[in-house]
């Protein structure tokens, strides 16, 4: 299991866990998309390794942060990453309404993390 310093506040630990999970999951999503487009076995391998690492980090994160807070933050950050990846790598344009929804979700995530008492 991964460990973060116990002297760090819950907000910092939860944020680090969420960000790590989102980045790892985004790498896996990128690998999956590239594997579908190009059938490169290296992308398939990267995706498999990313998923194994993802669940290891997730299990580790639950030692110091609440399941609901970490999961919600992870998913919000992942969706933001996927939108940015789609826009800049694959040329998908998202309407302003999409970015408004993302901003609302980020605010809700901040409220959950900062309002957490455990």
PyMOL commands that set and color helices and strands:
alter all, ss='L'
color gray80, all
select helices_A, chain A and resi 10-38+41-61+67-89+96-115
alter helices_A, ss='H'
color red, helices_A
deselect
rebuild
show_as cartoon
